Amino acid sequence: MEVPLNPLGREEIHRLESVLLFATLFRPEVIELIKDPAERLTWVDSLAVAAGAIAREKAGMTVSEIAEELGRTEATIRKHLKGETKAGQLVRETYELIKQGKLDELVRNIEVLAKGGQLVALEEYERLKREKEELEKRVKALEEENRELKAKLENVRKVLGDALERIKEIEKLL
């Protein structure tokens, strides 16, 4: 699933908003900031508002529309959008990193988590299924090789048996 960098419609706005929020939360510097329980709720709330504001800005909404939808003042929304808040700066940086493709792996993991891990389970299942099929083919090939080797071994035993018989006959003659 692709991240809509310029969302069209509510679903895409919410997808971009979620990815921005979680990708920002998983950045090392943000993890350090939210380790303090006293600060955690404030940070998460600020990041959520900043992510919502930026996602809606990218969808072409006005500051007043964003403020009304997010239940914040226009001044707060402007500060986040201009990067005058740390949360606004961090979310804007995250947006740019996503845009540059530098967070593709993280975004993929966020999307998987958003689906309850089902995608990972499905991908893992498909990978294991292919691996099982390859192993079954290998087992069949080895079984065939084993049959061929047994046939050759039986042939060698027969040749050796015949050779032993001849040796015994020669010994009798001597």
N, C-alpha and C positions, 0 to 999 in steps of 0.2 A: 504494500500500500504506500502510495507516494504522499509526502507531506505537501498540502496545498499552501504554497508560499504567498499566493494572492487568492485567498479563498473566495468562493462564490457560494453564497447560501449558508444557512445556519450550521448544517452538518460539517462543512469544511471549516468554518470559523471555529467550531468546537474542537475539531481534530487538531487544527494548528495551535489553538489555545492549550490543549492538553499536552501536546508534544513540547511546546515552548516551556510550559510549567515543569514537566517532569525532566526534560533535558537540562533545564537550568538547575533544578534540585539536585541532579546527579553530578553536577560539576564539582570538582574537589574543593574549590574555594567556598562554595555554597554549603557543602556538607560540613565544613569547618564552622561556618557561621551559625548553622542550625543545631550544632551539638549542644549549645546552651539551652536547656529547657525553658528558661525564662524568656529567651529571644525567639524560640522556635515558632510559636504561633504568629508572632508579628511578622517574621520573615516569610513564612508560608503564605500568609494573607497578602502581604505586599507583592510577593512574586506572582500570586494568582491574579491579582488586580492588574499588574504590569503585563502579564501574559495575555489576559483578556483584552486589555487596551490595545496592545500591539497587534493581536490577531484581528481585532475589529478595524483597526486603522488600515491594515493591509487589505481588508475587504472593502475599504472606501467609506466607512462610516465616519460621521463628523464627531468632534469632541463631545458635543452636547448629547448626541445619540449614544455614544459609548458611556458617558457619565450616567445617563438615565438607565441604560441597560445593566450596568455594573453596580449601580447604587452608590456612586461616589461623586464627589464634586468635580466640576470641570477643571478646577485648579489642580486637583490631585491627578486627574487623567493627563493633563498637559505636562505635569512634572514627570510622570512616568514616560510619556511619549518623547519628551525632549531629553531624557536621560539625566534629569536633575535629581533623581533618586537612585540609590544603589540598586534597588530592585529593577528599575527601568533600564539602567545600564546593563545589568547582567542578562536580562531577558533579551535586550536588543543585540548584545554580543552573541547570545545563543542563536538568535534568528540568523545572524550573519554566518555563524559557523555551520548551521544547517544548510543555508543557501549555498555555501561553498562546498558542501558535501563532506565536511570534516567530522560530522557526528552521525554518519550513516548507520554505523553499527549500533550506536546508542538508540537512535530513532527506531531501528528495526526491533530492538529489544523492548522499547516502550510500547510499540504497537502490539507486540506479542503479549506483553503483560496486560494491556488493555483488553485483549481478547481472552483473558483468563489462562494464558499459556497454551491454548488449543493449537495454535500454529506451530509452536515448538513440538508439541506432542505429535502432530500430524507429520511434520517434516522428519522428526526422529523415526516415526513409524515407517515412513516411506524409505528412509535411508536404511533402516534395519531390514526391511522387506527386500530391498535390492541386494543388500549384503547376504541375506539368507539365500536368495536365488543364486547368487554367484557361488556361494559355498556349496550349495546342492549340485551345481554343475561341476564344480571341482571334485566333489565326492564321487560323482558318476564317472568322471574321467579317471580318477584314481582307482576305482573299482574295475574299470575296463583294463587299465594298465596292470592291475593286480592279476586279473584273469589271464592276460597275455603272458605275464611273468610265470604264473603257475603252469601254463601250458609249456612254456620253454623249459621250466625246471623239470617237468615230467618227461619232456623229450630228452633232456640231459641225463636224467636218471635211467631212462631206457637205453641210451647210448652207453652209459657207464655199466649198466647191467650186462649189455651185450659184450662190452669189452671185458668184463670180469669173467664171463662165460668162456670167451676165447682164451683168456689167460689160463683159466683152469684146464681147458682142453690142451693148451700148449704145455702146461706143467705135467699133464698125464703123459704126453708124448715124450717128454724129456725124462 
